[in-house]
């Protein structure tokens, strides 16, 4: 896992939010690789009007603690879990 970059909650939602997330939002398309690693995919929620495979969204994790000693997750709609 040393070649993966996990963002913090602050980089996704708060004061340190990355410029690209400010511009495009935190809702993200899920990759085939993420699905193979066990990522959860939504068949009902897509990026914009893209109902093709490339537009499917999924849950992703940040390296921030969710105050319950689990990784902070971001759901299909880009909301914190």
PDB file of N, CA, C and O in Angstrom:
ATOM      1  N   UNK A   1       0.812  -1.200   0.000  1.00  0.00           N
ATOM      2  CA  UNK A   1       0.000   0.000   0.000  1.00  0.00           C
ATOM      3  C   UNK A   1       0.852   1.260   0.000  1.00  0.00           C
ATOM      4  O   UNK A   1       0.301   2.358   0.068  1.00  0.00           O
ATOM      5  N   UNK A   2       2.156   1.147  -0.072  1.00  0.00           N
ATOM      6  CA  UNK A   2       2.993   2.332   0.022  1.00  0.00           C
ATOM      7  C   UNK A   2       2.888   3.245  -1.189  1.00  0.00           C
ATOM      8  O   UNK A   2       3.300   4.402  -1.109  1.00  0.00           O
ATOM      9  N   UNK A   3       2.353   2.769  -2.307  1.00  0.00           N
ATOM     10  CA  UNK A   3       2.233   3.612  -3.487  1.00  0.00           C
ATOM     11  C   UNK A   3       0.862   4.260  -3.614  1.00  0.00           C
ATOM     12  O   UNK A   3       0.606   4.976  -4.582  1.00  0.00           O
ATOM     13  N   UNK A   4      -0.014   4.019  -2.658  1.00  0.00           N
ATOM     14  CA  UNK A   4      -1.337   4.635  -2.656  1.00  0.00           C
ATOM     15  C   UNK A   4      -1.287   5.947  -1.883  1.00  0.00           C
ATOM     16  O   UNK A   4      -0.546   6.075  -0.908  1.00  0.00           O
ATOM     17  N   UNK A   5      -2.068   6.905  -2.318  1.00  0.00           N
ATOM     18  CA  UNK A   5      -2.195   8.163  -1.596  1.00  0.00           C
ATOM     19  C   UNK A   5      -3.613   8.268  -1.071  1.00  0.00           C
ATOM     20  O   UNK A   5      -4.567   8.264  -1.849  1.00  0.00           O
ATOM     21  N   UNK A   6      -3.760   8.361   0.233  1.00  0.00           N
ATOM     22  CA  UNK A   6      -5.070   8.528   0.849  1.00  0.00           C
ATOM     23  C   UNK A   6      -5.182   9.968   1.328  1.00  0.00           C
ATOM     24  O   UNK A   6      -4.305  10.460   2.038  1.00  0.00           O
ATOM     25  N   UNK A   7      -6.248  10.635   0.944  1.00  0.00           N
ATOM     26  CA  UNK A   7      -6.472  12.014   1.352  1.00  0.00           C
ATOM     27  C   UNK A   7      -7.045  12.062   2.755  1.00  0.00           C
ATOM     28  O   UNK A   7      -7.612  11.083   3.239  1.00  0.00           O
ATOM     29  N   UNK A   8      -6.897  13.194   3.396  1.00  0.00           N
ATOM     30  CA  UNK A   8      -7.488  13.398   4.715  1.00  0.00           C
ATOM     31  C   UNK A   8      -8.879  13.996   4.553  1.00  0.00           C
ATOM     32  O   UNK A   8      -9.242  14.465   3.474  1.00  0.00           O
ATOM     33  N   UNK A   9      -9.641  13.975   5.618  1.00  0.00           N
ATOM     34  CA  UNK A   9     -10.966  14.592   5.626  1.00  0.00           C
ATOM     35  C   UNK A   9     -10.854  16.074   5.297  1.00  0.00           C
ATOM     36  O   UNK A   9     -11.690  16.619   4.577  1.00  0.00           O
ATOM     37  N   UNK A  10      -9.819  16.726   5.824  1.00  0.00           N
ATOM     38  CA  UNK A  10      -9.615  18.159   5.578  1.00  0.00           C
ATOM     39  C   UNK A  10      -9.351  18.441   4.103  1.00  0.00           C
ATOM     40  O   UNK A  10      -9.794  19.461   3.573  1.00  0.00           O
ATOM     41  N   UNK A  11      -8.625  17.533   3.435  1.00  0.00           N
ATOM     42  CA  UNK A  11      -8.335  17.713   2.019  1.00  0.00           C
ATOM     43  C   UNK A  11      -9.581  17.491   1.152  1.00  0.00           C
ATOM     44  O   UNK A  11      -9.667  18.004   0.036  1.00  0.00           O
ATOM     45  N   UNK A  12     -10.526  16.737   1.667  1.00  0.00           N
ATOM     46  CA  UNK A  12     -11.750  16.448   0.914  1.00  0.00           C
ATOM     47  C   UNK A  12     -12.854  17.461   1.179  1.00  0.00           C
ATOM     48  O   UNK A  12     -13.549  17.876   0.251  1.00  0.00           O
ATOM     49  N   UNK A  13     -13.025  17.867   2.450  1.00  0.00           N
ATOM     50  CA  UNK A  13     -14.215  18.632   2.828  1.00  0.00           C
ATOM     51  C   UNK A  13     -13.965  19.962   3.517  1.00  0.00           C
ATOM     52  O   UNK A  13     -14.842  20.827   3.506  1.00  0.00           O
ATOM     53  N   UNK A  14     -12.805  20.152   4.111  1.00  0.00           N
ATOM     54  CA  UNK A  14     -12.641  21.291   5.027  1.00  0.00           C
ATOM     55  C   UNK A  14     -11.651  22.324   4.523  1.00  0.00           C
ATOM     56  O   UNK A  14     -11.508  22.517   3.316  1.00  0.00           O
ATOM     57  N   UNK A  15     -10.966  22.988   5.443  1.00  0.00           N
ATOM     58  CA  UNK A  15     -10.087  24.119   5.133  1.00  0.00           C
ATOM     59  C   UNK A  15      -9.013  23.806   4.102  1.00  0.00           C
ATOM     60  O   UNK A  15      -8.628  24.682   3.327  1.00  0.00           O
ATOM     61  N   UNK A  16      -8.529  22.580   4.081  1.00  0.00           N
ATOM     62  CA  UNK A  16      -7.447  22.209   3.176  1.00  0.00           C
ATOM     63  C   UNK A  16      -7.970  21.553   1.898  1.00  0.00           C
ATOM     64  O   UNK A  16      -7.214  20.865   1.211  1.00  0.00           O
ATOM     65  N   UNK A  17      -9.253  21.751   1.566  1.00  0.00           N
ATOM     66  CA  UNK A  17      -9.841  21.087   0.406  1.00  0.00           C
ATOM     67  C   UNK A  17      -9.029  21.379  -0.853  1.00  0.00           C
ATOM     68  O   UNK A  17      -8.704  22.529  -1.151  1.00  0.00           O
ATOM     69  N   UNK A  18      -8.716  20.329  -1.571  1.00  0.00           N
ATOM     70  CA  UNK A  18      -7.929  20.457  -2.786  1.00  0.00           C
ATOM     71  C   UNK A  18      -8.716  21.224  -3.849  1.00  0.00           C
ATOM     72  O   UNK A  18      -9.939  21.117  -3.937  1.00  0.00           O
ATOM     73  N   UNK A  19      -7.991  21.993  -4.647  1.00  0.00           N
ATOM     74  CA  UNK A  19      -8.635  22.813  -5.686  1.00  0.00           C
ATOM     75  C   UNK A  19      -9.486  21.975  -6.633  1.00  0.00           C
ATOM     76  O   UNK A  19     -10.576  22.397  -7.019  1.00  0.00           O
ATOM     77  N   UNK A  20      -9.009  20.804  -7.009  1.00  0.00           N
ATOM     78  CA  UNK A  20      -9.769  19.963  -7.930  1.00  0.00           C
ATOM     79  C   UNK A  20     -11.095  19.515  -7.308  1.00  0.00           C
ATOM     80  O   UNK A  20     -12.092  19.374  -8.017  1.00  0.00           O
ATOM     81  N   UNK A  21     -11.115  19.289  -5.988  1.00  0.00           N
ATOM     82  CA  UNK A  21     -12.354  18.898  -5.316  1.00  0.00           C
ATOM     83  C   UNK A  21     -13.294  20.086  -5.188  1.00  0.00           C
ATOM     84  O   UNK A  21     -14.513  19.917  -5.236  1.00  0.00           O
ATOM     85  N   UNK A  22     -12.747  21.279  -5.026  1.00  0.00           N
ATOM     86  CA  UNK A  22     -13.589  22.482  -5.015  1.00  0.00           C
ATOM     87  C   UNK A  22     -14.262  22.663  -6.368  1.00  0.00           C
ATOM     88  O   UNK A  22     -15.430  23.043  -6.449  1.00  0.00           O
ATOM     89  N   UNK A  23     -13.516  22.390  -7.422  1.00  0.00           N
ATOM     90  CA  UNK A  23     -14.016  22.591  -8.776  1.00  0.00           C
ATOM     91  C   UNK A  23     -14.985  21.494  -9.213  1.00  0.00           C
ATOM     92  O   UNK A  23     -16.025  21.793  -9.799  1.00  0.00           O
ATOM     93  N   UNK A  24     -14.661  20.228  -8.936  1.00  0.00           N
ATOM     94  CA  UNK A  24     -15.436  19.105  -9.472  1.00  0.00           C
ATOM     95  C   UNK A  24     -16.319  18.418  -8.450  1.00  0.00           C
ATOM     96  O   UNK A  24     -17.200  17.642  -8.818  1.00  0.00           O
ATOM     97  N   UNK A  25     -16.093  18.694  -7.148  1.00  0.00           N
ATOM     98  CA  UNK A  25     -16.848  18.009  -6.096  1.00  0.00           C
ATOM     99  C   UNK A  25     -16.166  16.727  -5.657  1.00  0.00           C
ATOM    100  O   UNK A  25     -15.194  16.289  -6.274  1.00  0.00           O
ATOM    101  N   UNK A  26     -16.673  16.130  -4.598  1.00  0.00           N
ATOM    102  CA  UNK A  26     -16.022  14.938  -4.048  1.00  0.00           C
ATOM    103  C   UNK A  26     -16.634  13.635  -4.540  1.00  0.00           C
ATOM    104  O   UNK A  26     -16.121  12.557  -4.240  1.00  0.00           O
ATOM    105  N   UNK A  27     -17.714  13.720  -5.284  1.00  0.00           N
ATOM    106  CA  UNK A  27     -18.302  12.523  -5.867  1.00  0.00           C
ATOM    107  C   UNK A  27     -17.336  11.988  -6.919  1.00  0.00           C
ATOM    108  O   UNK A  27     -16.947  12.723  -7.826  1.00  0.00           O
ATOM    109  N   UNK A  28     -16.944  10.726  -6.811  1.00  0.00           N
ATOM    110  CA  UNK A  28     -15.912  10.192  -7.688  1.00  0.00           C
ATOM    111  C   UNK A  28     -16.342   8.903  -8.364  1.00  0.00           C
ATOM    112  O   UNK A  28     -17.020   8.063  -7.772  1.00  0.00           O
ATOM    113  N   UNK A  29     -15.933   8.769  -9.614  1.00  0.00           N
ATOM    114  CA  UNK A  29     -16.164   7.516 -10.327  1.00  0.00           C
ATOM    115  C   UNK A  29     -15.251   6.447  -9.729  1.00  0.00           C
ATOM    116  O   UNK A  29     -14.117   6.727  -9.340  1.00  0.00           O
ATOM    117  N   UNK A  30     -15.758   5.230  -9.665  1.00  0.00           N
ATOM    118  CA  UNK A  30     -14.972   4.124  -9.123  1.00  0.00           C
ATOM    119  C   UNK A  30     -14.310   3.385 -10.285  1.00  0.00           C
ATOM    120  O   UNK A  30     -14.930   3.172 -11.326  1.00  0.00           O
ATOM    121  N   UNK A  31     -13.075   3.004 -10.104  1.00  0.00           N
ATOM    122  CA  UNK A  31     -12.338   2.310 -11.157  1.00  0.00           C
ATOM    123  C   UNK A  31     -12.519   0.803 -11.036  1.00  0.00           C
ATOM    124  O   UNK A  31     -12.902   0.289  -9.985  1.00  0.00           O
ATOM    125  N   UNK A  32     -12.239   0.108 -12.128  1.00  0.00           N
ATOM    126  CA  UNK A  32     -12.278  -1.355 -12.099  1.00  0.00           C
ATOM    127  C   UNK A  32     -11.292  -1.888 -11.070  1.00  0.00           C
ATOM    128  O   UNK A  32     -11.583  -2.862 -10.375  1.00  0.00           O
ATOM    129  N   UNK A  33     -10.118  -1.251 -10.967  1.00  0.00           N
ATOM    130  CA  UNK A  33      -9.110  -1.681 -10.009  1.00  0.00           C
ATOM    131  C   UNK A  33      -9.643  -1.561  -8.585  1.00  0.00           C
ATOM    132  O   UNK A  33      -9.422  -2.451  -7.764  1.00  0.00           O
ATOM    133  N   UNK A  34     -10.343  -0.466  -8.286  1.00  0.00           N
ATOM    134  CA  UNK A  34     -10.925  -0.293  -6.948  1.00  0.00           C
ATOM    135  C   UNK A  34     -11.956  -1.373  -6.657  1.00  0.00           C
ATOM    136  O   UNK A  34     -12.038  -1.881  -5.539  1.00  0.00           O
ATOM    137  N   UNK A  35     -12.734  -1.718  -7.660  1.00  0.00           N
ATOM    138  CA  UNK A  35     -13.742  -2.775  -7.477  1.00  0.00           C
ATOM    139  C   UNK A  35     -13.059  -4.109  -7.208  1.00  0.00           C
ATOM    140  O   UNK A  35     -13.504  -4.865  -6.345  1.00  0.00           O
ATOM    141  N   UNK A  36     -11.978  -4.412  -7.938  1.00  0.00           N
ATOM    142  CA  UNK A  36     -11.239  -5.651  -7.716  1.00  0.00           C
ATOM    143  C   UNK A  36     -10.639  -5.710  -6.313  1.00  0.00           C
ATOM    144  O   UNK A  36     -10.480  -6.790  -5.744  1.00  0.00           O
ATOM    145  N   UNK A  37     -10.307  -4.543  -5.761  1.00  0.00           N
ATOM    146  CA  UNK A  37      -9.768  -4.488  -4.395  1.00  0.00           C
ATOM    147  C   UNK A  37     -10.860  -4.543  -3.333  1.00  0.00           C
ATOM    148  O   UNK A  37     -10.566  -4.501  -2.139  1.00  0.00           O
ATOM    149  N   UNK A  38     -12.115  -4.636  -3.758  1.00  0.00           N
ATOM    150  CA  UNK A  38     -13.217  -4.745  -2.808  1.00  0.00           C
ATOM    151  C   UNK A  38     -14.064  -3.507  -2.677  1.00  0.00           C
ATOM    152  O   UNK A  38     -14.921  -3.442  -1.796  1.00  0.00           O
ATOM    153  N   UNK A  39     -13.851  -2.521  -3.527  1.00  0.00           N
ATOM    154  CA  UNK A  39     -14.646  -1.300  -3.480  1.00  0.00           C
ATOM    155  C   UNK A  39     -16.111  -1.573  -3.760  1.00  0.00           C
ATOM    156  O   UNK A  39     -16.455  -2.487  -4.509  1.00  0.00           O
ATOM    157  N   UNK A  40     -16.957  -0.778  -3.157  1.00  0.00           N
ATOM    158  CA  UNK A  40     -18.405  -0.923  -3.314  1.00  0.00           C
ATOM    159  C   UNK A  40     -18.862   0.016  -4.429  1.00  0.00           C
ATOM    160  O   UNK A  40     -18.570   1.211  -4.394  1.00  0.00           O
ATOM    161  N   UNK A  41     -19.575  -0.520  -5.414  1.00  0.00           N
ATOM    162  CA  UNK A  41     -19.997   0.264  -6.568  1.00  0.00           C
ATOM    163  C   UNK A  41     -21.505   0.485  -6.524  1.00  0.00           C
ATOM    164  O   UNK A  41     -22.261  -0.383  -6.086  1.00  0.00           O
ATOM    165  N   UNK A  42     -21.927   1.650  -6.980  1.00  0.00           N
ATOM    166  CA  UNK A  42     -23.350   1.944  -7.088  1.00  0.00           C
ATOM    167  C   UNK A  42     -23.758   1.829  -8.552  1.00  0.00           C
ATOM    168  O   UNK A  42     -23.139   2.435  -9.426  1.00  0.00           O
ATOM    169  N   UNK A  43     -24.788   1.059  -8.809  1.00  0.00           N
ATOM    170  CA  UNK A  43     -25.309   0.956 -10.165  1.00  0.00           C
ATOM    171  C   UNK A  43     -26.371   2.012 -10.430  1.00  0.00           C
ATOM    172  O   UNK A  43     -26.799   2.187 -11.571  1.00  0.00           O
ATOM    173  N   UNK A  44     -26.802   2.720  -9.387  1.00  0.00           N
ATOM    174  CA  UNK A  44     -27.886   3.685  -9.508  1.00  0.00           C
ATOM    175  C   UNK A  44     -27.431   5.132  -9.481  1.00  0.00           C
ATOM    176  O   UNK A  44     -28.165   6.013  -9.929  1.00  0.00           O
ATOM    177  N   UNK A  45     -26.235   5.400  -8.966  1.00  0.00           N
ATOM    178  CA  UNK A  45     -25.763   6.766  -8.817  1.00  0.00           C
ATOM    179  C   UNK A  45     -24.541   6.958  -9.701  1.00  0.00           C
ATOM    180  O   UNK A  45     -23.570   6.210  -9.592  1.00  0.00           O
ATOM    181  N   UNK A  46     -24.584   7.951 -10.571  1.00  0.00           N
ATOM    182  CA  UNK A  46     -23.520   8.184 -11.534  1.00  0.00           C
ATOM    183  C   UNK A  46     -23.051   9.633 -11.481  1.00  0.00           C
ATOM    184  O   UNK A  46     -23.730  10.502 -10.934  1.00  0.00           O
ATOM    185  N   UNK A  47     -21.888   9.873 -12.056  1.00  0.00           N
ATOM    186  CA  UNK A  47     -21.350  11.215 -12.181  1.00  0.00           C
ATOM    187  C   UNK A  47     -22.127  11.931 -13.280  1.00  0.00           C
ATOM    188  O   UNK A  47     -22.175  11.452 -14.413  1.00  0.00           O
ATOM    189  N   UNK A  48     -22.726  13.051 -12.966  1.00  0.00           N
ATOM    190  CA  UNK A  48     -23.499  13.797 -13.954  1.00  0.00           C
ATOM    191  C   UNK A  48     -24.574  12.930 -14.578  1.00  0.00           C
ATOM    192  O   UNK A  48     -25.319  12.251 -13.872  1.00  0.00           O
ATOM    193  N   UNK A  49     -24.655  12.949 -15.876  1.00  0.00           N
ATOM    194  CA  UNK A  49     -25.631  12.135 -16.602  1.00  0.00           C
ATOM    195  C   UNK A  49     -24.985  10.924 -17.254  1.00  0.00           C
ATOM    196  O   UNK A  49     -25.580  10.307 -18.138  1.00  0.00           O
ATOM    197  N   UNK A  50     -23.768  10.573 -16.828  1.00  0.00           N
ATOM    198  CA  UNK A  50     -23.035   9.462 -17.419  1.00  0.00           C
ATOM    199  C   UNK A  50     -23.520   8.143 -16.821  1.00  0.00           C
ATOM    200  O   UNK A  50     -23.096   7.760 -15.731  1.00  0.00           O
ATOM    201  N   UNK A  51     -24.401   7.455 -17.529  1.00  0.00           N
ATOM    202  CA  UNK A  51     -24.936   6.189 -17.019  1.00  0.00           C
ATOM    203  C   UNK A  51     -24.123   4.987 -17.508  1.00  0.00           C
ATOM    204  O   UNK A  51     -24.502   3.839 -17.276  1.00  0.00           O
ATOM    205  N   UNK A  52     -23.008   5.258 -18.184  1.00  0.00           N
ATOM    206  CA  UNK A  52     -22.131   4.178 -18.626  1.00  0.00           C
ATOM    207  C   UNK A  52     -21.235   3.731 -17.476  1.00  0.00           C
ATOM    208  O   UNK A  52     -21.246   4.340 -16.407  1.00  0.00           O
ATOM    209  N   UNK A  53     -20.466   2.677 -17.691  1.00  0.00           N
ATOM    210  CA  UNK A  53     -19.602   2.149 -16.639  1.00  0.00           C
ATOM    211  C   UNK A  53     -18.626   3.196 -16.111  1.00  0.00           C
ATOM    212  O   UNK A  53     -18.317   3.204 -14.919  1.00  0.00           O
ATOM    213  N   UNK A  54     -18.139   4.075 -16.980  1.00  0.00           N
ATOM    214  CA  UNK A  54     -17.156   5.082 -16.561  1.00  0.00           C
ATOM    215  C   UNK A  54     -17.725   6.076 -15.556  1.00  0.00           C
ATOM    216  O   UNK A  54     -16.971   6.689 -14.799  1.00  0.00           O
ATOM    217  N   UNK A  55     -19.041   6.242 -15.540  1.00  0.00           N
ATOM    218  CA  UNK A  55     -19.658   7.213 -14.661  1.00  0.00           C
ATOM    219  C   UNK A  55     -20.169   6.642 -13.353  1.00  0.00           C
ATOM    220  O   UNK A  55     -20.699   7.389 -12.530  1.00  0.00           O
ATOM    221  N   UNK A  56     -20.028   5.349 -13.135  1.00  0.00           N
ATOM    222  CA  UNK A  56     -20.538   4.754 -11.891  1.00  0.00           C
ATOM    223  C   UNK A  56     -19.712   5.226 -10.704  1.00  0.00           C
ATOM    224  O   UNK A  56     -18.496   5.390 -10.805  1.00  0.00           O
ATOM    225  N   UNK A  57     -20.365   5.437  -9.612  1.00  0.00           N
ATOM    226  CA  UNK A  57     -19.682   5.936  -8.420  1.00  0.00           C
ATOM    227  C   UNK A  57     -19.542   4.818  -7.395  1.00  0.00           C
ATOM    228  O   UNK A  57     -20.157   3.758  -7.509  1.00  0.00           O
ATOM    229  N   UNK A  58     -18.722   5.088  -6.404  1.00  0.00           N
ATOM    230  CA  UNK A  58     -18.515   4.114  -5.341  1.00  0.00           C
ATOM    231  C   UNK A  58     -18.111   4.800  -4.059  1.00  0.00           C
ATOM    232  O   UNK A  58     -17.885   6.009  -4.022  1.00  0.00           O
ATOM    233  N   UNK A  59     -18.025   4.012  -3.016  1.00  0.00           N
ATOM    234  CA  UNK A  59     -17.570   4.518  -1.718  1.00  0.00           C
ATOM    235  C   UNK A  59     -16.045   4.484  -1.716  1.00  0.00           C
ATOM    236  O   UNK A  59     -15.444   3.509  -2.166  1.00  0.00           O
ATOM    237  N   UNK A  60     -15.423   5.544  -1.214  1.00  0.00           N
ATOM    238  CA  UNK A  60     -13.975   5.508  -1.037  1.00  0.00           C
ATOM    239  C   UNK A  60     -13.619   5.963   0.369  1.00  0.00           C
ATOM    240  O   UNK A  60     -14.433   6.569   1.066  1.00  0.00           O
ATOM    241  N   UNK A  61     -12.401   5.665   0.772  1.00  0.00           N
ATOM    242  CA  UNK A  61     -11.963   5.900   2.132  1.00  0.00           C
ATOM    243  C   UNK A  61     -10.878   6.952   2.172  1.00  0.00           C
ATOM    244  O   UNK A  61     -10.075   7.069   1.247  1.00  0.00           O
ATOM    245  N   UNK A  62     -10.859   7.719   3.255  1.00  0.00           N
ATOM    246  CA  UNK A  62      -9.783   8.670   3.501  1.00  0.00           C
ATOM    247  C   UNK A  62      -8.909   8.105   4.615  1.00  0.00           C
ATOM    248  O   UNK A  62      -9.244   7.081   5.211  1.00  0.00           O
ATOM    249  N   UNK A  63      -7.796   8.765   4.896  1.00  0.00           N
ATOM    250  CA  UNK A  63      -6.956   8.288   5.989  1.00  0.00           C
ATOM    251  C   UNK A  63      -7.342   8.917   7.318  1.00  0.00           C
ATOM    252  O   UNK A  63      -6.677   8.680   8.326  1.00  0.00           O
ATOM    253  N   UNK A  64      -8.408   9.719   7.340  1.00  0.00           N
ATOM    254  CA  UNK A  64      -8.866  10.350   8.578  1.00  0.00           C
ATOM    255  C   UNK A  64      -9.711   9.388   9.406  1.00  0.00           C
ATOM    256  O   UNK A  64     -10.383   8.510   8.864  1.00  0.00           O
ATOM    257  N   UNK A  65      -9.670   9.561  10.713  1.00  0.00           N
ATOM    258  CA  UNK A  65     -10.474   8.784  11.647  1.00  0.00           C
ATOM    259  C   UNK A  65     -11.902   9.332  11.657  1.00  0.00           C
ATOM    260  O   UNK A  65     -12.105  10.545  11.621  1.00  0.00           O
ATOM    261  N   UNK A  66     -12.878   8.442  11.705  1.00  0.00           N
ATOM    262  CA  UNK A  66     -14.277   8.872  11.729  1.00  0.00           C
ATOM    263  C   UNK A  66     -14.797   9.060  13.151  1.00  0.00           C
ATOM    264  O   UNK A  66     -16.008   9.107  13.366  1.00  0.00           O
ATOM    265  N   UNK A  67     -13.901   9.166  14.114  1.00  0.00           N
ATOM    266  CA  UNK A  67     -14.209   9.308  15.547  1.00  0.00           C
ATOM    267  C   UNK A  67     -14.729   8.011  16.153  1.00  0.00           C
ATOM    268  O   UNK A  67     -15.166   7.991  17.304  1.00  0.00           O
ATOM    269  N   UNK A  68     -14.683   6.924  15.377  1.00  0.00           N
ATOM    270  CA  UNK A  68     -15.091   5.613  15.869  1.00  0.00           C
ATOM    271  C   UNK A  68     -13.977   4.603  15.599  1.00  0.00           C
ATOM    272  O   UNK A  68     -14.211   3.395  15.588  1.00  0.00           O
ATOM    273  N   UNK A  69     -12.765   5.111  15.381  1.00  0.00           N
ATOM    274  CA  UNK A  69     -11.566   4.318  15.107  1.00  0.00           C
ATOM    275  C   UNK A  69     -11.649   3.536  13.803  1.00  0.00           C
ATOM    276  O   UNK A  69     -11.022   2.486  13.663  1.00  0.00           O
ATOM    277  N   UNK A  70     -12.423   4.045  12.853  1.00  0.00           N
ATOM    278  CA  UNK A  70     -12.488   3.492  11.512  1.00  0.00           C
ATOM    279  C   UNK A  70     -12.069   4.590  10.541  1.00  0.00           C
ATOM    280  O   UNK A  70     -12.053   5.769  10.893  1.00  0.00           O
ATOM    281  N   UNK A  71     -11.730   4.194   9.319  1.00  0.00           N
ATOM    282  CA  UNK A  71     -11.382   5.188   8.305  1.00  0.00           C
ATOM    283  C   UNK A  71     -12.631   5.974   7.915  1.00  0.00           C
ATOM    284  O   UNK A  71     -13.721   5.414   7.803  1.00  0.00           O
ATOM    285  N   UNK A  72     -12.459   7.257   7.713  1.00  0.00           N
ATOM    286  CA  UNK A  72     -13.561   8.093   7.231  1.00  0.00           C
ATOM    287  C   UNK A  72     -13.877   7.666   5.802  1.00  0.00           C
ATOM    288  O   UNK A  72     -12.974   7.574   4.971  1.00  0.00           O
ATOM    289  N   UNK A  73     -15.135   7.407   5.512  1.00  0.00           N
ATOM    290  CA  UNK A  73     -15.553   7.004   4.168  1.00  0.00           C
ATOM    291  C   UNK A  73     -16.360   8.115   3.521  1.00  0.00           C
ATOM    292  O   UNK A  73     -16.940   8.962   4.199  1.00  0.00           O
ATOM    293  N   UNK A  74     -16.385   8.094   2.198  1.00  0.00           N
ATOM    294  CA  UNK A  74     -17.178   9.029   1.410  1.00  0.00           C
ATOM    295  C   UNK A  74     -18.122   8.176   0.562  1.00  0.00           C
ATOM    296  O   UNK A  74     -17.682   7.265  -0.138  1.00  0.00           O
ATOM    297  N   UNK A  75     -19.419   8.476   0.629  1.00  0.00           N
ATOM    298  CA  UNK A  75     -20.384   7.618  -0.062  1.00  0.00           C
ATOM    299  C   UNK A  75     -20.583   8.007  -1.523  1.00  0.00           C
ATOM    300  O   UNK A  75     -19.916   8.908  -2.033  1.00  0.00           O
ATOM    301  N   UNK A  76     -21.500   7.324  -2.183  1.00  0.00           N
ATOM    302  CA  UNK A  76     -21.769   7.506  -3.608  1.00  0.00           C
ATOM    303  C   UNK A  76     -22.071   8.959  -3.978  1.00  0.00           C
ATOM    304  O   UNK A  76     -21.722   9.412  -5.068  1.00  0.00           O
ATOM    305  N   UNK A  77     -22.720   9.684  -3.068  1.00  0.00           N
ATOM    306  CA  UNK A  77     -23.120  11.071  -3.332  1.00  0.00           C
ATOM    307  C   UNK A  77     -22.051  12.084  -2.944  1.00  0.00           C
ATOM    308  O   UNK A  77     -22.248  13.285  -3.131  1.00  0.00           O
ATOM    309  N   UNK A  78     -20.919  11.622  -2.405  1.00  0.00           N
ATOM    310  CA  UNK A  78     -19.866  12.525  -1.969  1.00  0.00           C
ATOM    311  C   UNK A  78     -20.057  13.018  -0.552  1.00  0.00           C
ATOM    312  O   UNK A  78     -19.435  14.000  -0.148  1.00  0.00           O
ATOM    313  N   UNK A  79     -20.915  12.346   0.215  1.00  0.00           N
ATOM    314  CA  UNK A  79     -21.144  12.733   1.617  1.00  0.00           C
ATOM    315  C   UNK A  79     -20.256  11.919   2.549  1.00  0.00           C
ATOM    316  O   UNK A  79     -19.933  10.764   2.269  1.00  0.00           O
ATOM    317  N   UNK A  80     -19.867  12.536   3.658  1.00  0.00           N
ATOM    318  CA  UNK A  80     -19.058  11.828   4.656  1.00  0.00           C
ATOM    319  C   UNK A  80     -19.874  10.759   5.349  1.00  0.00           C
ATOM    320  O   UNK A  80     -21.043  10.978   5.670  1.00  0.00           O
ATOM    321  N   UNK A  81     -19.276   9.613   5.581  1.00  0.00           N
ATOM    322  CA  UNK A  81     -19.909   8.543   6.369  1.00  0.00           C
ATOM    323  C   UNK A  81     -19.229   8.431   7.709  1.00  0.00           C
ATOM    324  O   UNK A  81     -19.609   7.591   8.525  1.00  0.00           O
TER     325      UNK A  81
END
